């Protein structure tokens, strides 16, 4: 049975300042979890935490760049002393990449994208998993990947980072299974968000929609039940899965 009560959970959502991260924070809090909203933009996550409090939920803002591993590890212990061990990590923070063709891509742009989209989720997952193992407590890690992790385009840095995140999901799932820690990924297609709507406009947006069988972008709330389901561990026999939610885009072959 789908357990929507997360009142026994401490959930950490990265990239919580806007878009899917903010939406995940709200829905997990609405399900009863104490949500740690992590992002670089202090004012945005402070406002998000206040919104959650007004709605009757529990949230704590945490201003941090996910690439700052030392500060993350120190902060995680401090949060644990206040609220208990983090039981669910949602690795949502990411960058859209350089936005250019593979041939023109510079080494520093490649490195930056892989640092944010792949290396940071690894290090954050390691830190959270170590604390769960130390407390002999089960948990869940939810990686937010992309349809471009299963179907490539010319933005090699972004596509490769998300494909790597899918494989990292499977590797972590294998290693953490004996400890009762489930690791799964959600791979959204094109969802309306602050970042997506800024970069995908006009003819480009129309062209993308023409290749989505449901003929529209996704709505952030359409991922609500899925993220709560994974956090709740109601699907306790599922780990290492990459769940593609893209309106059918990845299965569509024009012709």
C-alpha positions in Angstrom: 0.0 0.0 0.0 1.2 3.5 -0.9 2.2 5.1 2.4 1.9 8.9 2.2 2.8 9.6 5.8 6.4 10.7 6.0 6.2 12.2 9.5 9.1 9.9 10.7 11.4 11.2 7.9 14.0 13.9 7.5 14.3 14.6 3.8 17.1 16.6 2.2 16.4 18.2 -1.2 19.2 19.8 -3.1 18.6 22.5 -5.7 15.5 23.5 -3.7 15.4 27.2 -4.7 13.2 26.8 -7.7 11.6 24.4 -10.2 11.3 20.8 -9.4 13.5 21.1 -6.2 11.0 23.6 -4.7 8.1 21.4 -5.7 9.7 18.3 -4.2 10.3 20.2 -1.0 6.7 21.3 -0.7 5.2 17.9 -1.5 7.5 16.0 0.9 6.7 18.5 3.7 3.0 18.1 2.9 3.4 14.4 3.5 4.8 15.1 7.0 8.5 15.0 6.5 10.9 17.6 8.0 12.5 18.9 4.8 16.0 20.4 4.6 15.9 22.8 1.6 19.4 23.2 0.3 20.5 25.7 -2.4 22.9 28.5 -3.1 20.3 31.2 -3.2 19.7 32.0 0.5 16.7 34.4 0.0 14.8 31.9 -2.2 15.1 29.0 0.1 14.3 31.1 3.1 11.0 32.2 1.4 10.4 28.5 0.5 10.8 27.4 4.1 8.4 30.2 5.2 5.8 29.1 2.7 6.1 25.5 3.9 5.7 26.6 7.5 2.6 28.7 6.6 1.1 25.5 5.0 1.7 23.6 8.3 4.9 21.8 7.3 8.4 21.6 8.7 11.3 23.0 6.7 14.9 24.2 7.3 16.8 26.3 4.7 20.4 25.4 4.2 22.5 27.7 2.0 25.3 25.8 0.3 27.0 25.0 -3.0 26.7 21.2 -3.5 30.3 21.1 -4.7 31.5 22.2 -1.2 32.0 18.7 0.2 33.7 19.7 3.4 30.9 22.1 4.4 28.3 19.6 3.4 29.8 16.9 5.7 30.1 19.3 8.6 26.6 20.7 8.1 25.1 17.2 7.8 26.3 16.3 11.3 25.0 19.5 12.7 21.5 18.9 11.2 21.6 15.4 12.5 22.2 16.6 16.0 19.1 18.9 15.7 16.6 16.8 13.7 17.9 13.3 13.5 19.6 11.4 10.7 18.6 12.3 7.1 16.6 9.3 5.8 15.9 10.5 2.3 18.3 12.4 0.0 16.9 13.9 -3.2 19.9 14.8 -5.5 18.1 17.4 -7.6 20.7 20.2 -7.9 22.1 20.4 -11.4 23.3 22.6 -14.2 21.9 22.7 -17.7 25.4 22.4 -19.1 27.3 24.6 -21.6 24.5 24.5 -24.2 26.8 24.0 -27.2 27.8 21.3 -29.6 30.3 18.7 -28.7 33.0 19.8 -31.1 33.0 23.4 -29.6 32.9 22.2 -25.9 35.8 23.4 -23.8 37.4 21.3 -21.1 36.5 23.6 -18.2 32.8 23.6 -19.3 32.8 19.8 -19.5 34.4 19.5 -16.0 32.0 22.0 -14.5 28.9 20.1 -15.7 30.2 16.7 -14.6 31.2 18.2 -11.2 27.7 19.5 -10.5 25.6 16.8 -12.1 27.6 13.7 -11.3 30.5 14.2 -8.8 28.4 16.2 -6.3 25.5 13.6 -6.2 28.2 10.9 -5.6 29.8 12.7 -2.7 26.4 13.7 -1.1 25.1 10.2 -1.5 28.3 8.8 0.2 27.9 11.2 3.1 24.2 10.4 3.7 24.7 6.7 3.3 27.6 6.6 5.8 25.3 8.2 8.4 22.5 5.8 7.7 24.9 2.9 8.0 26.3 4.2 11.2 22.8 4.4 12.7 21.8 1.0 11.1 18.9 2.7 9.6 17.3 2.2 6.2 16.8 5.1 3.8 16.3 6.2 0.3 18.4 8.1 -2.3 16.5 9.6 -5.2 18.6 10.9 -8.1 17.0 13.4 -10.5 18.3 12.5 -13.9 16.9 13.4 -17.3 15.5 11.8 -20.4 18.8 13.0 -22.0 20.5 10.4 -19.9 18.8 7.7 -22.0 18.5 9.6 -25.3 21.4 11.8 -26.3 21.5 15.2 -28.1 24.4 17.4 -29.1 24.9 18.8 -25.6 27.4 16.1 -24.7 28.4 17.4 -21.3 24.8 17.4 -20.0 23.8 14.1 -21.6 26.9 12.3 -20.4 26.5 13.7 -16.9 22.9 12.3 -16.7 23.8 9.0 -18.3 26.6 8.7 -15.7 24.1 9.5 -12.9 21.9 6.7 -14.1 24.8 4.3 -13.9 25.8 5.7 -10.5 22.3 5.0 -9.3 22.7 1.3 -10.2 26.1 1.1 -8.7 25.0 2.7 -5.4 21.9 0.5 -5.3 24.1 -2.7 -5.5 26.4 -1.5 -2.8 23.8 -0.1 -0.4 21.2 -2.9 -0.7 22.6 -4.9 2.2 22.1 -1.9 4.4 18.5 -1.4 3.4 19.2 1.8 1.5 17.2 2.0 -1.7 18.7 4.0 -4.6 16.5 5.0 -7.6 16.4 7.7 -10.2 13.7 9.8 -11.8 14.5 10.8 -15.4 12.1 13.6 -16.3 11.6 14.8 -19.9 10.8 18.5 -20.5 8.9 19.9 -17.5 7.8 23.5 -17.2 10.2 25.3 -14.8 12.0 28.6 -14.4 15.1 27.2 -16.2 13.3 25.3 -18.9 10.9 28.1 -19.8 13.8 30.6 -20.0 15.9 28.5 -22.5 13.2 26.7 -24.4 11.0 29.2 -26.2 9.5 29.9 -29.6 10.2 27.6 -32.5 12.6 25.4 -30.4 9.8 24.7 -27.9 7.3 23.9 -30.7 9.8 21.5 -32.2 10.3 19.7 -28.9 6.6 19.4 -28.3 6.1 17.9 -31.8 8.3 15.0 -30.6 6.4 14.4 -27.4 3.5 12.0 -27.9 1.4 13.7 -25.2 2.1 16.9 -27.1 3.0 19.1 -24.1 5.6 19.7 -21.4 5.1 18.1 -18.1 3.8 19.9 -15.0 6.0 19.8 -11.9 3.1 18.4 -9.8 2.9 15.3 -12.0 6.1 14.0 -10.2 4.6 14.6 -6.7 3.3 11.1 -6.1 6.4 9.5 -7.5 8.9 11.3 -5.3 6.7 10.6 -2.2 6.4 7.0 -3.2 10.2 6.6 -3.4 10.7 8.4 -0.2 8.1 6.3 1.6 9.8 3.0 0.6 6.4 1.7 -0.2 8.1 0.0 -3.2 10.6 -1.7 -0.9 11.7 -4.2 -3.5 12.6 -1.6 -6.1 16.2 -0.3 -6.2 18.5 0.6 -9.0 15.6 1.7 -11.2 15.6 4.7 -13.6 12.0 5.8 -14.0 11.6 7.8 -17.2 8.7 10.4 -17.1 8.7 12.2 -20.4 5.3 12.0 -22.0 6.6 9.2 -24.3 9.4 11.2 -25.9 12.1 8.6 -25.4 10.0 5.9 -27.2 8.9 8.0 -30.1 10.7 7.5 -33.5 9.4 10.0 -36.1 8.6 8.5 -39.4 
